């Protein structure tokens, strides 16, 4: 048996501070870390586009070319909420608590983040040169879109509007995804994103506190303020409802979500299934993941309860699209040009091949 000094020294060596532990885990999971708080990770659909010529629902809905899309977060593991369905380990799972949950350790320069995001995306696709066509590979290393949505709460990055402006200046479109608890940030962006998503799973404060585990007392009120704000923004807006079977797909939930749509009047509504992946498998059961058919049934009910129409869907991603627009007039890239009009044949083939 070692001496007391040896035991103390061994304890010191074994101990790892929460931030280092968090970053080490993210690296193992394939995240390309940028500076002290940002990251890029290759999306599955980048791989599917380059290898199988199959594209994600954002291609079908909005024209985004999957292989040219950077999956990026400026606040990779900091968030106001600890949602049960989140696929990543949440900050307090690593031992972060209190202000550490929502305070970035340092504020990186927007130009640096944008340059590094593009560089890291190129690194993630660098091994596909011989696995795809020359044209697809050339396009992949010349990204045209940034999904600011990977993990964490993007509005915690205090220079977010500047970052969006830099991406736009470099010729990339941006989709910003937020949980919607910082209406003050969204209303004061120096530049708005190409499209703004507010991602929700609940429609009243009781459900929100139970499912999203907020770090503050007034975050549901702030969420409602964000929804009220959407109509005043110049960008196109989306409410994405994540559906959890046995929790928020009841008949009363249709009316609850319809009220939120009425408040926000978004350009689009996405009804998307919870996916039983990542760290969420320790919090929710596989039976919580609804089928494509169940998502479509709920989407049809929500369309009837609002003035929105069910216009498109993607079977592999188990997601439906609602809007008041007549036809696919909003396209941010050259991908999937006739996706709204055509049946999702490729998506159905994908499910059959990889289910």
Residue pairs with C-beta under 8 A, 6 or more apart in sequence:
2 10
16 24
18 94
18 95
18 96
18 100
19 94
19 96
19 105
21 94
21 95
22 77
22 89
22 91
22 94
22 96
23 33
25 89
25 94
26 33
26 39
26 76
26 77
27 33
29 41
29 88
30 41
30 42
31 39
31 40
31 41
31 76
32 39
32 40
32 41
32 120
32 123
32 124
33 39
33 76
34 40
34 108
34 112
34 113
34 116
34 117
34 120
35 106
35 108
35 112
35 113
35 116
36 104
36 105
36 106
36 108
37 74
37 75
37 76
37 78
37 104
37 105
37 106
37 108
37 157
38 72
38 73
38 74
38 75
38 76
38 108
38 113
38 116
38 117
38 157
39 72
39 73
39 76
39 150
39 151
40 70
40 71
40 72
40 116
40 117
40 120
40 121
40 124
40 150
41 71
41 124
41 150
42 71
42 121
42 124
42 125
43 56
43 66
43 69
43 71
43 147
45 54
45 55
45 56
45 66
45 69
46 66
46 67
46 69
46 71
46 124
46 125
46 140
48 54
48 55
48 56
48 66
48 350
49 55
49 56
49 65
49 66
49 67
49 136
50 67
50 125
50 128
50 131
50 132
50 136
50 137
50 140
51 128
51 131
51 132
52 350
53 136
54 316
54 346
54 347
54 350
55 65
55 66
55 335
55 336
55 346
56 64
56 66
56 69
56 314
56 317
57 314
57 316
57 317
57 319
58 64
58 66
58 69
58 147
58 175
59 65
59 66
59 333
59 335
59 336
59 339
60 312
60 314
60 336
60 339
60 340
60 344
60 347
61 268
61 270
61 312
61 314
61 321
61 328
61 339
61 340
62 195
62 330
62 331
62 332
62 333
63 328
63 330
63 331
63 332
63 333
63 334
63 335
63 336
63 337
63 339
64 145
64 173
64 175
64 332
64 333
64 335
65 139
65 144
65 145
65 333
65 334
65 335
66 335
67 125
67 132
67 136
67 139
67 140
68 139
68 140
68 142
68 143
68 144
68 145
68 333
69 143
69 144
69 145
69 146
69 147
70 117
70 118
70 121
70 143
70 145
70 146
70 147
70 172
71 147
71 149
71 150
72 117
72 146
72 147
72 148
72 149
72 150
73 148
73 149
73 150
73 151
73 152
73 154
74 108
74 113
74 148
74 152
74 154
74 156
74 157
74 160
74 163
75 104
75 152
75 153
75 154
75 156
75 157
76 150
76 151
76 152
77 88
77 89
77 90
77 91
77 94
77 151
77 152
78 91
78 101
78 102
78 103
78 104
78 152
78 153
78 156
79 90
79 91
79 101
79 102
79 151
79 152
79 153
79 156
79 179
79 215
80 101
80 102
80 153
80 156
80 179
80 181
80 182
80 214
80 215
80 216
80 219
81 153
81 179
81 181
81 212
81 213
81 214
81 215
81 219
82 90
82 91
82 92
82 212
82 213
82 214
82 215
83 90
83 179
83 201
83 211
83 212
83 213
84 211
84 212
84 213
84 280
84 283
84 284
85 201
85 211
85 242
85 244
85 274
85 280
85 283
85 284
85 288
86 151
86 278
86 279
86 280
87 151
87 275
87 277
87 278
87 279
87 280
88 151
88 278
88 279
89 279
90 279
91 100
91 101
92 101
93 279
101 215
102 153
102 156
102 215
104 156
104 157
104 158
107 157
107 158
107 159
109 159
110 159
110 162
110 163
110 165
110 166
111 166
113 163
113 166
114 163
114 166
114 167
114 170
117 146
118 143
118 170
121 143
122 141
122 143
125 137
125 140
125 141
126 141
128 137
128 140
129 137
132 140
143 172
144 171
144 172
144 173
144 333
145 172
145 173
145 174
145 175
145 332
145 333
146 167
146 172
146 173
146 174
146 175
147 175
147 177
148 154
148 163
148 164
148 174
148 175
148 176
148 177
148 193
149 175
149 176
149 177
149 197
153 178
153 179
153 181
153 182
154 160
154 176
154 177
154 178
155 178
155 181
155 182
155 185
155 186
156 182
157 163
160 176
160 185
160 189
161 188
161 189
161 190
161 191
161 192
162 190
162 191
164 174
164 176
164 189
164 190
164 191
164 192
164 193
165 190
165 191
167 174
168 174
168 191
168 194
173 194
173 195
173 332
173 333
174 193
174 194
174 195
175 193
175 194
175 195
175 196
175 197
176 193
176 195
176 196
176 197
177 197
177 199
177 240
178 186
178 196
178 197
178 198
178 199
178 226
179 198
179 199
179 200
179 212
179 223
180 198
180 199
180 200
180 222
180 223
180 226
180 227
181 214
181 216
181 219
181 222
181 223
181 226
182 222
182 226
183 222
183 225
183 226
183 228
183 229
186 196
186 226
186 229
186 233
187 229
187 232
192 233
192 234
192 235
193 235
194 235
194 236
194 332
195 235
195 236
195 237
195 238
195 267
195 332
196 230
196 233
196 235
196 236
196 237
196 238
197 237
197 238
197 239
197 240
197 270
198 223
198 226
198 227
198 230
198 237
198 238
198 239
198 240
198 264
198 266
199 240
199 242
200 223
200 239
200 240
200 241
200 242
200 257
200 260
201 207
201 211
201 212
201 241
201 242
201 244
201 248
201 274
202 208
202 210
202 211
202 212
202 248
203 248
203 253
203 256
203 257
203 259
203 260
204 220
204 256
205 220
207 248
208 214
208 219
208 220
208 223
209 220
211 244
211 247
212 219
214 220
224 263
227 239
227 260
227 263
227 264
228 263
228 264
230 237
230 264
230 265
230 266
231 264
231 265
236 267
236 268
236 330
237 264
237 266
237 267
237 268
238 266
238 267
238 268
238 269
238 270
239 260
239 261
239 264
239 266
239 268
239 269
239 270
240 269
240 270
240 272
241 248
241 257
241 269
241 270
241 271
241 272
242 272
242 273
242 274
243 249
243 271
243 272
243 273
243 274
243 290
243 294
243 295
243 298
244 274
244 284
244 288
244 290
245 274
245 287
245 288
245 289
245 290
245 294
246 287
246 288
247 288
248 257
249 290
249 294
249 298
251 301
254 298
254 301
254 302
254 305
255 305
257 302
258 302
258 305
258 306
261 269
261 302
261 306
261 308
262 306
267 323
267 325
267 330
268 321
268 322
268 323
269 302
269 306
269 308
269 321
269 322
269 323
270 319
270 320
270 321
270 322
271 295
271 298
271 299
271 302
271 319
271 320
271 322
272 295
272 317
272 318
272 319
272 320
273 289
273 290
273 291
273 292
273 294
273 295
273 317
273 318
273 319
274 280
274 284
274 288
274 289
274 290
275 289
275 318
276 284
276 285
276 286
276 288
276 289
290 298
290 318
291 318
292 313
292 315
292 318
295 313
295 318
295 319
295 320
296 310
296 313
296 320
299 310
299 313
299 320
299 322
300 310
302 308
302 322
303 309
303 310
303 322
306 322
307 324
308 322
308 323
308 324
309 322
309 323
309 324
310 320
310 321
310 322
311 321
311 322
311 323
311 325
311 328
311 340
312 320
312 321
312 328
312 339
312 340
313 319
313 320
313 321
313 344
314 344
314 347
315 344
315 347
315 348
315 350
315 351
316 347
316 350
316 351
327 340
327 341
328 338
328 339
328 340
328 341
331 337
